[in-house]
């Protein structure tokens, strides 16, 4: 009986995060202010602690993980690396399929990997409260958990339609002691403005971000926390890939292809960046970001400076974007409905070091159900995108006869997403692909900055 | 940094289940038929495979675990033994608190530990389909998962009120390929009778059991599976306690008190019986079953022969019972709403080898929220009973200054039970305790058999 799960001891939790900037062929393009000039950390100190801003700007290859963060990581980390032998059999592929399982965290996804250090550095800076936004609830619940670990109050602005439709993510946040408000609220100017425009608005992630940022900017004891996109967030997630590398080393294997789903980019960065270090050193490994065809940022977006939020409050970032006013259809992988992408991921794609594929919704659920029936775990809809891309690679191996080693990130379980499986089984889900002219139409609406 | 989680390798999964019958001071009282005579395995062959009936009657101390079962166990086992250091700090107790975490299984509880071997032995016997019942859905989803692992069709009769109120447990079963029907159905005589009596009946576990048994008894390709109470079910769960003992050995500790919640008894048996082997050999260890005050079978029930189901279809079993027609109030720990208890657990309690405590609902949720805020994991309402009893032991240690080592079974996560947490936070849950005369009133209604 060969092992299904490759485990590491708690003492083997990596001691440093990996900063991919150190291995990029070109330095990352800086964020720009409304004046077109690079934005320094001083502009951001009102809502982020200096320690995180330093990480955001750092070019150091290794950033030490504080002991207190490693201690909290130890509640669920190292996460298992699993061999999907039963899935291989079902597919009849000569490929070996491995997955790193991040659903073992208390919040059920990879998000606490960055929520915990963000809470830690904020507490260290004397901050008492974190304000943040959440759509489907994955990030908000991770921040609620992390805040509880470091005695911080957490205030979550949850998009109203999700607040009403996903009450159990809300109860999860409340169980961890967070305050959760249906956004827009009357507590902020941004919220009041939104309600004045439309008293019955279902809310949006853009409005919720504006509320959380406004609250953080207006209160000295309160900071803001973001769950993806930014460099320091992507870096915290590298704990995933660093562990996976140790686990492969333990069994004397190395992946030919590394796959993760990609919305804001933190999940993909987390698994893939540590392997990119090897690739930069000459190793032959493909790094594949899987996104939905209904929000095809990396595969069909424009590489341009754009705002990170819908309202244009953030600095401009050079990234693949569908336009900050892009509204993707209501696919069930809420974590992948983002108009832009991590600037680091975008630049690496632009420079040809990583690849991107887009997969349609129905095929992702087909893959997720196939995975659940073979491997037991019911995946989050976001993770189903990685599974689909991995299954497609495995089927290509069946056709070619190549016994490749495939690795994907099972970023979370689907326990709070069963309604989307219901809709899949009931035949109520659809595929969606934008006509080219709609993608093109975003171009003239992008902010005018020389890229 | 000392370890939070004590892990074992997949190769350390126990090779045998432990049969407590071998260490009981007296042989277990046999189940009786309507004629008052012991029921032999021949009567049960219509719905159970011989291998399981042999285990049900066995007095062998060690029963080998088939390789194929160990292989499936390896998808999540060995489960972690965790030190609840943050909870100890919150309580200010000198006690060391450990918990065995069974929520890591695909279905999210300890139930797959027996669903998997039950599926295996049925497949081995040439059975194609399993019929079973489920209330809240924990058992049904575990059986759906296990059936999928061995290529068995699974048909689940789900109590109608749960089918309507807990759609996500249903979707989970469907994701694993099971057929789920709201019980009562028109597919069985038992169901049709129930509907004739009341076309708008919300259903009951008693009716659902009758439907599942009827289906199994009337079809040669179909067997029945039960998730608790029976000896072989309790035995399969001993994998939990056997692993825990190995894990304690690894860190050179041994528990003074072992605690688990108790409904039908399989969860308690699983953790406690392997420690009872040591107790029988003279070791000083307390084994505590925690049940709800609203269904106080072990603490206030009658030790008598009674039916296992509400309708009186099963053999008579000698156990603590509140009467097979007992209807407990709708507490949220659905897995603990059983009128009787495992005959093995009952006999061991009667003979003074184990203890039982009853804990009120509100105090269990208070304990569960305290645990979630300290340790991250949101527990199932059933598990909250064990946590409550453990916290009470830890507080007693604070008062006495004794640095005891406490172990409890965190039998499952609460991801599908957040509605009950919502009701707790909203102040909508209540405590309930039966007046003594209501407990006494059950006595004359028990079947007349010399115990």
Interface residues (C-beta under 8 A of the other chain):
Chain A: X1 X3 X4 X5 X7 X9 X10 X11 X67 X70 X71 X74 X75 X76 X104 X105 X106 X108 X145 X148 X149 X167 X168 X171 X172 X174 X175 X176 X177 X369 X372 X373 X375 X376 X377 X378 X415 X416 X418 X419 X421 X422 X425
Chain B: X1 X3 X4 X5 X7 X9 X10 X11 X67 X70 X71 X74 X75 X76 X104 X105 X106 X108 X145 X148 X149 X167 X168 X171 X172 X174 X175 X176 X177 X369 X372 X373 X375 X376 X377 X378 X415 X416 X418 X419 X421 X422 X425
